[in-house]
Amino acid sequence: MSTKQLYDNVSPLSKEKHGSWSVEVGGDFAHVKGMNVLPVLAAEFVTAYKEYPIVFSKNETTIQPVALLGIRDGENLYVDDENRWTASYLPAFLRRYPFVFARSEDGKTFTLCIDENFTGFNQDGKGERLFTDDAQPTPYVNNVLQFLQNFQNEHARSQAFCRKLDEFDLLESHNAVWTGPDGQKAALTGFFCIKREKLNDLPPKVVAGMMKSGEMDLIFAHLFSLGNFHALKEKLARLAAAGQ
């Protein structure tokens, strides 16, 4: 799996530098056409599972829930030819763009930053102002701050959930393979799914705790979401038939 870099030029938001800036956020998703993987929060599972395969990426230190957006590397099957998002639910990771928190080295403070390369930023007054005439953050920016704070809290919950999956060894490696009508092939590797057998072997006390905490609902949403692999393969087949 691979993820295109979304943020290109991150800079702390400041009244000195961005006092006259506005931002116009529209429906153009050209900047994520090359992303076939998108991080999602555990809190989003119960909505996102209806449209995306939700799996897990894993490295030496972190486990991250992600929505799969395509099978071929660098291809997002949820952005159409007119750069519109075709699913009804847009994950929070994209809704927060072009804003993001930068965390201090000690992890105790967060600074609101923006991707200055986002094409929606302007000094022509288009969209939402970032600062008022007296150099105070606008209500729009305050709402962004609240959204990012909620995002950060839910990210911490997601990490706790993933640690629980790892603690009980519930994840196993998977691959997705697609063969097109003319023999074209694509393979997606390096993602993890929950092992049903291990889930069935969990001690009753652990299951009861996960039911009470809502973690079992997340597990079922993940497992149900895997049915969306079929929809991904159908989208890919249509592109292949059209010679794309």
C-alpha positions in Angstrom: 0.0 0.0 0.0 1.1 3.5 -0.6 -0.1 7.0 0.3 0.6 10.1 -1.7 1.9 13.0 0.4 -1.1 15.3 1.0 0.6 18.2 2.8 3.3 19.8 0.7 4.2 23.1 2.5 3.1 23.1 6.1 3.5 26.4 7.9 2.1 27.7 11.3 -0.9 29.9 10.9 0.0 33.4 12.0 -1.7 36.8 11.8 1.6 38.4 10.7 1.9 36.2 7.6 -1.7 35.2 6.9 -3.6 38.2 8.2 -5.1 39.0 4.8 -5.6 35.4 3.7 -8.9 33.7 2.9 -9.6 30.1 2.0 -12.0 28.7 -0.5 -12.7 25.0 0.1 -14.6 23.4 -2.8 -15.3 20.0 -4.3 -12.1 19.6 -6.3 -10.1 16.5 -5.2 -7.4 16.5 -7.8 -4.8 16.7 -5.0 -5.7 13.2 -3.8 -6.1 11.4 -7.1 -2.8 9.5 -6.4 -3.8 8.3 -2.9 -5.0 4.7 -2.8 -5.0 4.6 1.0 -6.6 7.1 3.4 -6.3 7.0 7.3 -9.6 6.8 9.1 -10.6 7.1 12.7 -12.2 4.3 14.6 -15.2 6.6 15.3 -15.8 6.7 11.5 -16.0 2.9 11.1 -19.8 2.7 11.6 -20.3 5.1 8.6 -17.3 4.4 6.4 -17.8 0.7 6.3 -20.8 1.1 4.0 -18.6 2.4 1.1 -14.9 1.6 1.8 -12.9 -1.5 2.7 -11.5 -0.7 6.1 -8.2 -2.4 6.9 -5.1 -1.8 8.9 -1.6 -0.7 8.0 1.2 -1.7 10.3 4.8 -0.8 10.9 7.3 -1.4 13.7 5.7 1.1 16.0 2.2 2.0 14.8 -1.0 0.3 13.6 -3.3 2.6 11.7 -6.8 1.9 10.4 -7.2 3.0 6.7 -9.8 3.1 4.0 -8.6 1.5 0.7 -9.4 3.7 -2.2 -7.8 1.7 -5.0 -6.0 -1.5 -5.8 -3.4 -0.2 -8.3 -0.6 1.9 -6.9 -1.2 5.7 -7.2 -4.9 5.3 -8.2 -7.9 6.6 -6.3 -11.1 5.0 -7.5 -13.2 7.5 -5.5 -12.3 10.5 -7.6 -13.9 10.8 -11.0 -12.7 12.4 -14.2 -14.0 15.8 -13.0 -12.1 15.5 -9.7 -15.3 15.0 -7.7 -15.5 12.7 -4.7 -17.9 9.9 -5.7 -18.7 8.4 -2.3 -21.3 10.0 0.0 -19.1 9.9 3.1 -15.9 12.0 3.1 -13.4 10.8 5.8 -12.3 13.4 8.4 -8.7 13.1 7.3 -9.7 14.9 4.1 -12.2 17.2 5.7 -9.5 18.7 7.9 -7.3 19.6 4.9 -5.7 22.1 4.3 -5.4 22.5 8.1 -3.4 20.3 10.4 -1.9 20.3 13.9 1.8 20.2 14.5 2.8 18.6 17.8 5.7 19.7 19.9 8.6 17.4 20.6 7.3 16.7 24.1 3.8 16.0 22.7 2.1 18.4 25.1 1.2 21.3 22.7 -0.3 21.6 19.3 0.1 24.4 16.7 -2.5 25.1 14.0 -0.8 24.9 10.6 -1.9 25.2 7.0 -0.6 23.8 3.7 0.3 27.0 2.0 0.4 25.2 -1.4 -3.4 24.5 -1.2 -4.9 26.3 -4.2 -7.9 27.5 -2.3 -5.8 30.0 -0.3 -6.0 33.6 -1.6 -5.7 37.2 -0.7 -8.7 38.3 -2.8 -11.3 37.7 -0.1 -12.7 34.5 -1.8 -14.2 32.1 0.7 -13.6 32.4 4.4 -11.3 34.9 6.0 -8.7 33.5 8.4 -8.3 36.6 10.5 -10.6 39.6 11.2 -9.7 43.2 10.5 -8.3 43.5 14.0 -6.1 40.4 13.6 -8.2 38.0 15.6 -9.0 34.4 14.4 -12.4 34.4 12.6 -15.2 32.1 13.8 -14.3 29.9 10.8 -10.8 29.3 12.2 -12.2 28.7 15.7 -14.4 26.0 14.3 -11.4 24.5 12.5 -9.6 24.4 15.8 -12.5 22.6 17.5 -12.6 20.1 14.6 -8.9 19.4 14.8 -9.1 19.0 18.6 -11.9 16.4 18.2 -9.9 14.7 15.5 -6.9 14.5 17.8 -9.0 13.0 20.6 -10.5 10.4 18.2 -7.1 9.6 16.8 -6.0 8.7 20.4 -9.0 6.4 20.8 -8.2 4.8 17.5 -4.7 4.1 18.6 -5.9 2.5 21.8 -8.3 0.3 19.8 -5.4 -0.8 17.5 -3.2 -1.6 20.5 -6.0 -3.8 21.8 -6.1 -5.7 18.5 -2.3 -6.1 18.6 -2.4 -7.2 22.3 -4.7 -10.2 21.4 -2.9 -10.9 18.1 -6.1 -10.4 16.1 -4.5 -9.1 12.9 -3.2 -11.1 10.0 -1.6 -10.0 6.7 -3.7 -10.0 3.5 -3.3 -9.3 -0.2 -5.9 -8.2 -2.8 -5.4 -9.5 -6.4 -7.4 -8.3 -9.4 -7.3 -9.7 -13.0 -8.9 -7.6 -15.7 -10.9 -8.7 -18.7 -7.8 -8.7 -21.0 -5.5 -10.3 -18.5 -4.4 -7.1 -16.8 -3.3 -7.7 -13.2 -3.1 -5.6 -10.1 -2.1 -6.6 -6.6 -2.4 -4.7 -3.3 -0.2 -6.0 -0.5 0.9 -5.1 3.0 -2.4 -4.6 4.8 -3.9 -6.4 7.7 -7.4 -7.7 8.6 -8.8 -9.2 11.8 -8.6 -13.0 12.0 -12.1 -14.5 12.6 -10.6 -17.6 14.2 -8.7 -15.5 16.8 -11.8 -13.5 17.4 -13.7 -16.6 18.2 -11.0 -17.7 20.7 -11.1 -14.6 22.8 -11.9 -15.2 26.5 -15.6 -14.4 27.4 -14.4 -11.7 29.8 -12.5 -9.9 27.1 -15.4 -10.2 24.6 -17.8 -8.7 27.3 -15.4 -5.8 27.9 -15.1 -5.1 24.1 -18.9 -5.2 23.8 -19.3 -2.8 26.6 -16.7 -0.4 25.2 -18.1 -0.5 21.7 -14.9 -2.0 20.3 -16.7 -5.1 19.1 -19.0 -2.8 17.0 -15.8 -1.5 15.4 -14.6 -5.0 14.7 -17.9 -6.0 13.0 -17.9 -2.8 11.0 -14.3 -3.6 9.8 -15.4 -7.2 8.8 -18.5 -6.1 7.0 -16.5 -3.4 5.1 -14.4 -6.1 3.4 -17.3 -6.7 1.1 -16.5 -3.4 -0.6 -13.5 -5.1 -2.2 -16.0 -6.3 -4.8 -17.1 -2.8 -5.5 -13.4 -1.7 -6.0 -12.8 -4.5 -8.4 -15.9 -3.6 -10.4 -14.7 0.1 -10.6 -11.3 -1.1 -11.8 -12.9 -3.4 -14.4 -14.9 -0.5 -15.8 -11.8 1.6 -16.1 -10.0 -1.3 -17.8 -12.9 -1.7 -20.2 -12.7 2.0 -21.1 -9.0 1.6 -21.8 -7.8 3.6 -18.7 
